[in-house]
Amino acid sequence: MNETIGFVGLGSMGVAMALRLAERGFPLRVWNRSPEKAEPLVRQGQARAERPEETAATGGIVVSMLADDRAVTKLFGANSPLLSRLGTGGLHISMSTIHPETSRRLAAEHRAAGVGYVTAPVFGRPDSAAAGTLWIPVSGSESARGRARPLLEALSRGIFEFGDDPGSANTVKLCGNFLIAAMMEAQGEVAAWAERSGLGAEAVMGMLSQTLFPCPVFQNYGKRIVAREFQPAGFRLTLGLKDVELAVAAARAVSVPLPLGSLVRDRALAAVNSGHANWDWSSLTLESRVGAGLPQKS
Ligand SMILES: NC(=O)c1ccc[n+]([C@@H]2O[C@H](COP(=O)([O-])OP(=O)(O)OC[C@H]3O[C@@H](n4cnc5c(N)ncnc54)[C@H](OP(=O)(O)O)[C@@H]3O)[C@@H](O)[C@H]2O)c1
C-alpha cells in the first residue's frame, strides 16, 4: 500500500501495532503525546508528526489506539483539528476500548465532517499485536469497514463483522473483557483456596488448565496469578478497571444488571488503592489472597 496512514497513540499496544503495520509495508506518520514513544518507529524510517492533526491527509486514513474515551474525544471530537484535516472522504479507524455511546456520538460528529468512522477494538496483548495475531470485532458503515479491512487484516488473525452500528464492536469488546475479568477473579479465588488447603496452587491450576479449560487465556492468566507475576504489565490495572467500569455502565444503559461486573470492578478498585495501578490487571486477584489471610507479596 502506498497511501501514508496516520497513527495516534503509541502506548504498549499502539507502538506494537504501528510496528506491525510498518513491517507489512504500510507507510506511517505517527504521533504520541509523549514524543519519545515514537522513537522505535522513527528509527525504522516512519514519519513523525509534531501535532496530532499532522498525521492526517485530506481524505486519508488515521488509526487511533488511545487509552480511553476522554483521549479519543479530545483528539477526534467535533471541530478538532484532526477531524477537520481528515475532511471529506477521510476515515478514522478507532481501536481503543471505549463506551459504545462514545463511538456513536463520535461517528455522528465524523459524519457531519464528511469523515467515516470504523470501530475496531482488539483482543490480544502487546505480543499478539506485534505478531499480527489480534482478534478484531468491527462495526461501522459497510463502505468504511471495507476500506479498513486490509489494514485490520495485517494486524489480526480474525476479523468479526458486527454491522453498521458503530457502538456494536465496543459492546463485543466489553463483553469479552468482562468475561476475562470474571475468569481471573474465579482463578484468584481458586488459587487462594488451593494454597490454603496445602495442595499447591500451581498443581491445581496446572491440571485445570490442561483439562477443563485448555484455552490460552485461562492458561496464561492462571500462570501469572499463581506465580504472582504482575510486572511488567501487559495491560495496566487502571485500564482494566476502566474496562470493567465501562462494561457495567454499558450493560446498565440497556437495563442489564451485571452483578459479577460490579464485584470485579470493586476488586480492581481495591487493588488500585493498594498501589497496583500500573501492575498487570491480573493483580486484581491479590484481593482474594487478602481475604484468605495470605500474604500479597511473593
Ligand atoms: N494492553 C493491552 O493488553 C490491551 C489489549 C487490548 C486493548 N487494549 C486497549 O487499548 C488501548 C490502549 O491500551 P495500552 O495498553 O496501549 O495503554 P497505554 O500503554 O497506557 O497507552 C495509552 C496511550 O494513550 C495515550 N493517551 C492517554 N491519555 C491521553 C490524552 N489525554 N491525550 C493524548 N494521548 C493520551 C498515551 O499517551 P502517553 O504515552 O503520552 O501517555 C498512550 O499513547 C486502551 O483503550 C486499552 O483498554 C489494551
The ligand as a MOL file (V3000), in Angstrom:
LIG
                    3D

  0  0  0     0  0            999 V3000
M  V30 BEGIN CTAB
M  V30 COUNTS 48 52 0 0 0
M  V30 BEGIN ATOM
M  V30 1 N -2.5310 -3.5710 26.7430 0
M  V30 2 C -3.3860 -4.4860 26.3420 0
M  V30 3 O -3.1520 -5.6900 26.5520 0
M  V30 4 C -4.6570 -4.0990 25.6130 0
M  V30 5 C -5.3270 -5.1000 24.8940 0
M  V30 6 C -6.4780 -4.7730 24.1800 0
M  V30 7 C -6.9830 -3.4810 24.2090 0
M  V30 8 N -6.3300 -2.5140 24.9330 0 CHG=1
M  V30 9 C -6.8900 -1.1400 24.9100 0
M  V30 10 O -6.0730 -0.4020 24.0140 0
M  V30 11 C -5.9730 0.9680 24.4260 0
M  V30 12 C -4.5030 1.3300 24.6590 0
M  V30 13 O -4.0040 0.4740 25.6660 0
M  V30 14 P -2.4440 0.4230 26.0410 0
M  V30 15 O -2.2450 -0.8010 26.8600 0
M  V30 16 O -1.6220 0.6610 24.8390 0 CHG=-1
M  V30 17 O -2.3560 1.6910 27.0150 0
M  V30 18 P -1.0920 2.6090 27.3920 0
M  V30 19 O 0.1640 1.8480 27.2390 0
M  V30 20 O -1.4290 3.2160 28.6910 0
M  V30 21 O -1.1330 3.7300 26.2460 0
M  V30 22 C -2.1670 4.6960 26.2350 0
M  V30 23 C -1.9540 5.6540 25.0880 0
M  V30 24 O -2.9310 6.7100 25.1460 0
M  V30 25 C -2.2600 7.9800 25.1860 0
M  V30 26 N -3.0630 8.9360 25.9390 0
M  V30 27 C -3.6520 8.7640 27.1480 0
M  V30 28 N -4.3390 9.8760 27.5050 0
M  V30 29 C -4.1540 10.7740 26.5020 0
M  V30 30 C -4.6020 12.1020 26.2760 0
M  V30 31 N -5.4060 12.7280 27.1670 0
M  V30 32 N -4.2190 12.7270 25.1360 0
M  V30 33 C -3.4260 12.1040 24.2260 0
M  V30 34 N -2.9650 10.8300 24.3700 0
M  V30 35 C -3.3310 10.1840 25.5040 0
M  V30 36 C -0.9380 7.6750 25.8430 0
M  V30 37 O -0.0060 8.7200 25.6190 0
M  V30 38 P 1.3060 8.8410 26.5780 0
M  V30 39 O 2.2710 7.8240 26.0640 0
M  V30 40 O 1.7400 10.2370 26.3970 0
M  V30 41 O 0.8390 8.5290 27.9780 0
M  V30 42 C -0.5830 6.3660 25.1330 0
M  V30 43 O -0.1750 6.6040 23.8140 0
M  V30 44 C -6.8580 1.0870 25.6700 0
M  V30 45 O -8.1380 1.5150 25.3160 0
M  V30 46 C -6.8830 -0.3500 26.2030 0
M  V30 47 O -8.0330 -0.5850 27.0030 0
M  V30 48 C -5.1740 -2.7900 25.6210 0
M  V30 END ATOM
M  V30 BEGIN BOND
M  V30 1 1 1 2
M  V30 2 2 2 3
M  V30 3 1 2 4
M  V30 4 1 4 5
M  V30 5 2 4 48
M  V30 6 2 5 6
M  V30 7 1 6 7
M  V30 8 2 7 8
M  V30 9 1 8 9
M  V30 10 1 8 48
M  V30 11 1 9 10
M  V30 12 1 9 46
M  V30 13 1 10 11
M  V30 14 1 11 12
M  V30 15 1 11 44
M  V30 16 1 12 13
M  V30 17 1 13 14
M  V30 18 2 14 15
M  V30 19 1 14 16
M  V30 20 1 14 17
M  V30 21 1 17 18
M  V30 22 2 18 19
M  V30 23 1 18 20
M  V30 24 1 18 21
M  V30 25 1 21 22
M  V30 26 1 22 23
M  V30 27 1 23 24
M  V30 28 1 23 42
M  V30 29 1 24 25
M  V30 30 1 25 26
M  V30 31 1 25 36
M  V30 32 1 26 27
M  V30 33 1 26 35
M  V30 34 2 27 28
M  V30 35 1 28 29
M  V30 36 1 29 30
M  V30 37 2 29 35
M  V30 38 1 30 31
M  V30 39 2 30 32
M  V30 40 1 32 33
M  V30 41 2 33 34
M  V30 42 1 34 35
M  V30 43 1 36 37
M  V30 44 1 36 42
M  V30 45 1 37 38
M  V30 46 2 38 39
M  V30 47 1 38 40
M  V30 48 1 38 41
M  V30 49 1 42 43
M  V30 50 1 44 45
M  V30 51 1 44 46
M  V30 52 1 46 47
M  V30 END BOND
M  V30 END CTAB
M  END
